[in-house]
Structures are given as C-alpha cells and as structure tokens.
Amino acid sequence: MNAQTACALLSLLLLCAAPGSATERRFGFVSESSVLAAQHRELEPWVTLRSGRAGFHNRFENRLEMEFGMTDALQAALYFNWDGQASDGPSGRAVESGLPGASVELKGRMSDGATRAFGSAWYAEVSASPIEYELEAKLIADRRIGGLLLAANAIAEWEAEYESPGEPHQELKLDFVFGGSYLVAPSLSAGFEARFASVLEDGDELEHAAVFVGPVVSLLSGGWWITLSVPNQVFSPHGATDGRLDLAEYERLQARLLVGMQF
C-alpha cells in the first residue's frame, strides 16, 4: 500500500465515522485500563517519529488500528504496520522503507477504575512481518482523582529478527512507563509521560537502557479524540554513547500522534 492509497483509505474511514462518544486515550505511550464497550468499534491511526542519533536520523512508524469491543471487559484489535527512515551511513544518506506487517491484540480489564480505587488490565499483542516476529505483554494500572489521571505500565517484549542468514537476532525489551494527565477543560487534558526503556540480549545481559520524559496533550471533541506526546531522552544509565545519552539504540526524540474515532 503506497502513501496515496493509505491517505485515501483513511479519508474514507473518517467520512464514514459516526459522531458519538469516543473512548479517548490521554497518553501516547502509556496505556489505560479502559476498554471499548461490547459491540463498539474504534479506528486509531498512529504515527511515531523517532529522530536524532549520532548523525542524521528520522524514522516514521505508522500503524492503523481497528479496535472491537468483544464484551464490556474485553477488546480485540487488528493493526496494519509500515515504516520508513532516512539516516546517515558509511556511504552517505540512505532512505529505507520497511516491510509491512500486521499485529493482533487482546486487552482485558481486571478492575474498573470508575467503581474501584484502581483500574487494572492485561494486554497481549502478537506482531509479524516477513523478517520479524514480536510478542508483547503488558500490565496496566491507573487511578482517577477528580480531573487527574495517573497511569503506569510494566511491559515485556520479545523480538526475533531474521534479517541475516543463520540464527535470528533476539532481544528482550523491558519497559516501565508512567504518566499523569489533568483535565484542564472539559475537552482538553495536559500532563507528562516518563519511560524507562531497556534491552537485554543473550538471555539476561543488559545492553542498553535510557530514560525519556516529555509533555502530552489530548483533545476530545464529539466522536473523536487526538493525542500528542513528545518524550525526549534525558539520560542513559547503561550504554551511553554521546555524553549522557544512548544514541546507538535510541533516539533523542520520540514523538507520537494518535487519533481515535468510534463508528
């Protein structure tokens, strides 16, 4: 699917989206415990920009997600994934287009934050492309205090890449993310997100680690919502390559834009 076809498809889906009450996400990288109600559907386009390494580096990761409410406590989702990047290499600046892939997600709510002190949920996702497979598991907790939403996730992701002949390159990524968002107006919330990211190779050897912090803002209007999160790498406790930062595994900036529409 080329860019023109993707834009046309997205425009058509936007026109078909019916007005209603969207289940908004107030964070870009932190998941919340809420799930879609039974028989509800939501379309979520994602764009993630990863920019800034030792040389020029821009990477766009795109996802088109369709969520389905299976029951009032369980939702499923399908994703179409594609990406592209430009970066400096030994022979000059190179532009690459990644191979498209797909993901399947299940998310189950364990406790409802609207009726209990804490909301909680589990999350599982399987992703595949022609040269890569990923398994991701996530535990989610959040708490609402008036207009304030606090949320935290513990995430484990196993990745196997078959780019070269022989045994696949395998990594285990362990992340902890948390954030706070305050409802400053009926349709506007603002806050922050923080992320501790780490990569383990050869079973249990820590190779990379970095901390990201940045602002997040979310706007809700009728049947749609939009969220922008812009975390920056602030330091690397392990594997720093440029002062206090790890610019071999991670970028200086990771910005994510999400849009959601129920229909």
C-alpha positions as CSV (number, residue, x, y, z in Angstrom):
1,M,0.0,0.0,0.0
2,N,1.5,3.3,-1.1
3,A,1.0,6.6,0.7
4,Q,-1.7,7.9,-1.6
5,T,-3.8,4.7,-1.2
6,A,-3.3,4.9,2.6
7,C,-4.5,8.5,2.7
8,A,-7.5,7.8,0.5
9,L,-8.5,4.8,2.7
10,L,-8.1,6.9,5.9
11,S,-10.1,9.8,4.4
12,L,-12.9,7.4,3.5
13,L,-13.0,5.9,7.0
14,L,-13.0,9.4,8.5
15,L,-16.1,10.3,6.4
16,C,-17.8,7.1,7.5
17,A,-17.1,7.6,11.2
18,A,-20.3,8.4,13.0
19,P,-20.4,11.0,15.7
20,G,-20.5,9.7,19.3
21,S,-18.6,9.4,22.5
22,A,-15.1,8.2,21.8
23,T,-13.0,6.3,24.4
24,E,-10.1,8.7,24.3
25,R,-6.5,8.0,25.2
26,R,-4.9,10.7,27.3
27,F,-1.4,9.3,26.8
28,G,0.7,8.5,23.8
29,F,3.0,5.7,25.2
30,V,1.1,4.8,28.5
31,S,-1.9,2.5,28.1
32,E,-5.0,3.0,30.3
33,S,-7.2,0.2,31.7
34,S,-10.4,1.2,29.9
35,V,-11.7,-1.0,27.1
36,L,-14.4,-0.5,24.4
37,A,-17.9,-1.5,25.4
38,A,-19.4,-4.6,23.7
39,Q,-20.1,-4.2,20.0
40,H,-18.4,-0.8,19.8
41,R,-15.7,-0.2,17.2
42,E,-12.9,2.4,17.0
43,L,-10.4,3.4,14.4
44,E,-7.0,4.6,15.6
45,P,-4.3,5.9,13.2
46,W,-0.8,6.2,14.9
47,V,2.3,8.0,13.7
48,T,5.5,7.8,15.8
49,L,8.6,9.9,14.9
50,R,12.0,8.8,16.2
51,S,14.6,11.4,15.5
52,G,18.2,12.2,16.3
53,R,21.1,9.8,16.7
54,A,24.9,10.3,16.3
55,G,24.2,11.5,12.7
56,F,21.1,12.5,10.8
57,H,18.3,10.1,11.6
58,N,14.5,10.3,11.1
59,R,12.2,7.3,11.3
60,F,8.4,7.2,11.0
61,E,6.5,4.2,12.3
62,N,2.9,4.1,11.2
63,R,0.0,1.9,12.5
64,L,-3.6,1.7,11.5
65,E,-5.6,0.1,14.3
66,M,-9.1,-1.2,14.4
67,E,-10.5,-2.0,17.9
68,F,-13.5,-4.1,18.6
69,G,-15.4,-4.4,21.9
70,M,-15.9,-8.1,22.5
71,T,-17.5,-7.8,25.9
72,D,-17.7,-4.9,28.4
73,A,-14.4,-6.2,29.8
74,L,-12.6,-7.5,26.7
75,Q,-11.5,-5.9,23.5
76,A,-9.6,-7.1,20.4
77,A,-7.7,-5.1,17.8
78,L,-6.1,-5.6,14.4
79,Y,-3.2,-3.4,13.2
80,F,-1.6,-2.8,9.8
81,N,2.0,-1.6,10.3
82,W,4.5,0.1,8.0
83,D,7.5,2.4,8.4
84,G,10.3,4.2,6.7
85,Q,13.5,6.0,7.7
86,A,16.4,8.2,6.4
87,S,19.8,8.1,8.2
88,D,23.5,8.7,7.6
89,G,25.6,5.7,6.9
90,P,29.2,4.8,5.7
91,S,28.3,5.5,2.1
92,G,26.1,8.6,2.7
93,R,22.5,9.2,3.5
94,A,20.2,6.2,2.9
95,V,16.4,6.1,2.6
96,E,14.8,2.8,3.6
97,S,11.2,1.6,3.5
98,G,10.3,-1.2,6.0
99,L,8.4,-4.2,5.1
100,P,4.7,-4.0,6.0
101,G,3.4,-6.2,8.9
102,A,0.4,-6.9,11.0
103,S,-0.5,-7.3,14.7
104,V,-3.3,-8.8,16.7
105,E,-4.1,-7.5,20.2
106,L,-6.2,-8.7,23.2
107,K,-6.9,-6.4,26.2
108,G,-8.9,-7.4,29.2
109,R,-10.0,-5.2,32.1
110,M,-9.5,-6.7,35.5
111,S,-10.9,-3.9,37.6
112,D,-12.9,-0.8,36.7
113,G,-11.4,2.5,37.9
114,A,-14.8,4.2,37.7
115,T,-16.1,1.9,40.5
116,R,-12.9,0.9,42.4
117,A,-9.9,2.7,43.8
118,F,-7.7,1.5,40.9
119,G,-8.3,0.4,37.4
120,S,-6.3,-2.5,36.0
121,A,-5.9,-4.5,32.8
122,W,-3.8,-7.1,31.0
123,Y,-2.6,-6.7,27.4
124,A,-1.2,-9.2,24.9
125,E,0.0,-8.5,21.3
126,V,1.5,-10.6,18.5
127,S,3.2,-8.9,15.5
128,A,4.7,-10.3,12.4
129,S,6.4,-9.1,9.2
130,P,8.4,-11.0,6.6
131,I,11.6,-10.8,8.6
132,E,10.5,-10.2,12.2
133,Y,8.2,-11.6,14.9
134,E,7.3,-9.9,18.2
135,L,5.4,-10.9,21.4
136,E,4.4,-8.2,23.8
137,A,2.8,-8.5,27.3
138,K,1.7,-5.6,29.4
139,L,0.2,-5.0,32.9
140,I,-1.7,-1.8,33.3
141,A,-2.8,0.2,36.3
142,D,-4.4,3.6,36.7
143,R,-6.2,5.8,39.2
144,R,-8.5,8.8,38.7
145,I,-8.6,11.6,41.3
146,G,-11.1,14.2,40.2
147,G,-9.7,15.6,36.9
148,L,-6.3,13.9,37.4
149,L,-5.5,10.6,35.8
150,L,-2.4,8.6,36.9
151,A,-1.3,5.5,34.9
152,A,1.6,3.1,34.8
153,N,2.5,0.0,32.7
154,A,5.0,-2.8,33.0
155,I,5.9,-4.1,29.5
156,A,7.9,-7.1,28.3
157,E,8.5,-7.6,24.6
158,W,10.4,-10.4,22.9
159,E,11.7,-9.8,19.3
160,A,13.2,-12.2,16.8
161,E,14.7,-10.7,13.6
162,Y,15.6,-12.9,10.5
163,E,17.4,-10.2,8.5
164,S,20.6,-12.2,8.1
165,P,21.2,-15.9,7.4
166,G,21.6,-18.2,10.3
167,E,20.1,-17.9,13.8
168,P,17.7,-15.0,14.3
169,H,18.8,-12.0,16.3
170,Q,16.8,-12.0,19.5
171,E,16.1,-9.2,22.1
172,L,14.1,-8.9,25.2
173,K,12.9,-5.4,25.9
174,L,11.7,-4.4,29.4
175,D,10.0,-1.0,29.8
176,F,8.3,0.8,32.6
177,V,6.1,3.8,31.7
178,F,4.0,6.1,33.8
179,G,2.3,9.4,33.4
180,G,-0.1,12.0,34.8
181,S,-2.7,14.0,32.9
182,Y,-5.0,16.7,34.2
183,L,-8.3,17.7,32.7
184,V,-7.8,21.4,32.4
185,A,-11.1,21.9,30.4
186,P,-14.0,19.6,29.5
187,S,-12.3,18.7,26.2
188,L,-8.6,19.3,27.0
189,S,-6.1,17.5,29.1
190,A,-2.4,18.0,29.6
191,G,0.4,16.3,31.5
192,F,3.6,14.3,31.2
193,E,4.9,10.8,30.3
194,A,8.1,9.1,31.5
195,R,9.6,5.9,30.2
196,F,12.4,3.7,31.4
197,A,13.5,1.5,28.4
198,S,15.9,-1.4,28.5
199,V,17.2,-4.0,26.0
200,L,18.6,-7.4,27.1
201,E,20.5,-9.8,24.8
202,D,21.7,-13.3,25.1
203,G,19.1,-14.1,27.7
204,D,19.7,-11.7,30.5
205,E,22.6,-9.4,29.6
206,L,21.7,-5.7,29.8
207,E,22.9,-4.0,26.6
208,H,21.0,-0.7,26.6
209,A,18.9,1.5,28.9
210,A,17.5,5.0,28.7
211,V,15.0,7.3,30.3
212,F,12.6,9.5,28.4
213,V,10.4,12.3,29.8
214,G,8.1,14.8,28.0
215,P,4.8,16.5,27.7
216,V,1.5,15.1,26.5
217,V,-1.7,16.9,25.4
218,S,-5.1,15.4,24.4
219,L,-8.2,17.0,22.9
220,L,-11.7,15.4,22.8
221,S,-14.5,16.7,20.6
222,G,-17.7,14.8,19.9
223,G,-16.9,11.4,18.3
224,W,-13.2,11.8,18.0
225,W,-10.0,12.5,20.1
226,I,-6.4,13.4,19.3
227,T,-3.3,12.9,21.5
228,L,0.2,14.2,21.0
229,S,3.1,13.0,23.2
230,V,6.7,14.3,22.9
231,P,9.2,12.5,25.2
232,N,12.9,13.3,25.0
233,Q,15.8,11.1,26.1
234,V,17.2,12.7,29.2
235,F,19.9,10.2,30.2
236,S,21.2,6.7,29.8
237,P,22.1,4.7,32.9
238,H,23.7,2.0,30.8
239,G,25.2,2.1,27.3
240,A,25.7,5.8,26.8
241,T,27.4,6.7,23.6
242,D,27.1,10.5,23.4
243,G,27.6,12.2,26.8
244,R,24.7,11.0,29.0
245,L,22.6,9.7,26.0
246,D,22.5,6.3,24.3
247,L,22.2,7.2,20.6
248,A,23.1,3.8,19.3
249,E,19.9,2.0,20.4
250,Y,17.6,5.0,21.0
251,E,16.9,8.5,19.6
252,R,16.9,11.9,21.2
253,L,13.2,12.4,20.5
254,Q,10.3,10.1,20.2
255,A,7.0,11.8,19.4
256,R,3.7,10.1,18.9
257,L,0.4,11.3,17.4
258,L,-2.8,9.3,17.8
259,V,-6.3,9.9,16.6
260,G,-9.4,7.9,17.6
261,M,-12.9,7.7,16.1
262,Q,-15.8,5.5,17.1
263,F,-18.2,4.3,14.4
